[in-house]
Amino acid sequence: MPNSPVSSASTAVMDTSRRFVRVTGERANGFIEFDFAIGEPEVFIEMILGREAFEEFCATNQVEMLTDEVGQNGEASDWDWRLADATHTRFK
């Protein structure tokens, strides 16, 4: 097999055993809104589950809980938005 042009030293390996959850909201009806990521907390999906199902989901996946983060200057960037935010936005 020929040598690959990308050296193995420059290729990062994703640890898929690490699971992350960031709670983003809780609805009046008890549903928990959260982000779930595998391997890298920056690449996530938005999910919603009832409290009991959420707690079971977190235990089953042995998640690491994350806190909200803001940019280095303390302000949210243009990229800090979520699909749930778009439901309250009118686009032209």
C-alpha positions as CSV (number, residue, x, y, z in Angstrom):
1,M,0.0,0.0,0.0
2,P,1.5,3.4,-1.0
3,N,2.2,6.0,1.6
4,S,-0.6,8.4,2.2
5,P,0.1,12.1,1.5
6,V,-1.3,13.0,5.0
7,S,1.0,11.9,7.8
8,S,-0.5,10.0,10.7
9,A,0.9,12.6,13.1
10,S,-1.3,15.3,11.6
11,T,-4.5,13.2,11.7
12,A,-6.4,13.6,14.9
13,V,-8.4,10.6,16.1
14,M,-11.9,11.2,17.4
15,D,-12.6,9.4,20.7
16,T,-16.1,8.1,20.0
17,S,-16.4,6.8,23.6
18,R,-16.8,10.4,24.9
19,R,-20.4,11.7,24.9
20,F,-21.4,15.3,25.7
21,V,-24.7,17.0,26.7
22,R,-25.4,20.7,27.0
23,V,-28.8,21.6,28.4
24,T,-30.2,24.5,26.4
25,G,-33.6,24.8,27.9
26,E,-36.5,23.3,29.8
27,R,-40.1,23.7,28.7
28,A,-43.1,24.3,31.0
29,N,-44.4,20.8,30.2
30,G,-41.1,19.3,31.6
31,F,-39.3,18.5,28.3
32,I,-35.6,19.1,28.3
33,E,-33.9,20.7,25.3
34,F,-30.3,19.8,24.9
35,D,-27.4,19.3,22.5
36,F,-25.8,15.8,22.2
37,A,-22.4,15.2,20.8
38,I,-20.2,12.2,20.3
39,G,-16.4,12.6,20.2
40,E,-16.3,16.4,19.7
41,P,-18.6,18.7,21.7
42,E,-18.5,21.3,18.8
43,V,-20.4,18.9,16.4
44,F,-23.8,18.2,17.9
45,I,-27.4,17.5,17.3
46,E,-30.3,19.3,19.1
47,M,-32.6,16.9,21.0
48,I,-35.6,17.1,23.3
49,L,-36.8,14.5,25.8
50,G,-39.0,14.3,28.8
51,R,-37.2,14.6,32.1
52,E,-37.2,10.9,32.9
53,A,-36.1,9.9,29.4
54,F,-33.4,12.6,29.5
55,E,-32.0,11.3,32.7
56,E,-32.0,7.7,31.4
57,F,-30.4,8.9,28.1
58,C,-27.6,10.6,30.0
59,A,-27.0,7.6,32.3
60,T,-27.0,5.1,29.4
61,N,-24.6,7.2,27.4
62,Q,-22.4,8.2,30.4
63,V,-22.4,11.8,29.2
64,E,-20.1,14.6,30.2
65,M,-22.3,17.6,31.1
66,L,-21.2,20.9,29.4
67,T,-22.0,24.4,30.4
68,D,-22.9,27.3,28.2
69,E,-20.0,29.0,26.5
70,V,-19.6,32.4,25.0
71,G,-16.9,33.9,22.8
72,Q,-13.6,35.1,24.2
73,N,-14.9,38.7,24.5
74,G,-18.0,37.5,26.4
75,E,-20.3,38.0,23.4
76,A,-22.0,35.5,21.2
77,S,-20.7,35.2,17.7
78,D,-22.7,35.2,14.5
79,W,-22.3,31.4,14.5
80,D,-23.9,31.0,18.0
81,W,-27.4,30.1,17.0
82,R,-29.5,27.0,16.9
83,L,-32.4,25.7,14.9
84,A,-34.8,26.3,17.8
85,D,-33.9,30.0,17.6
86,A,-35.0,30.1,14.0
87,T,-38.5,29.1,14.8
88,H,-39.0,32.5,16.4
89,T,-37.4,34.4,13.6
90,R,-39.1,35.8,10.5
91,F,-37.0,35.5,7.4
92,K,-37.5,37.8,4.4
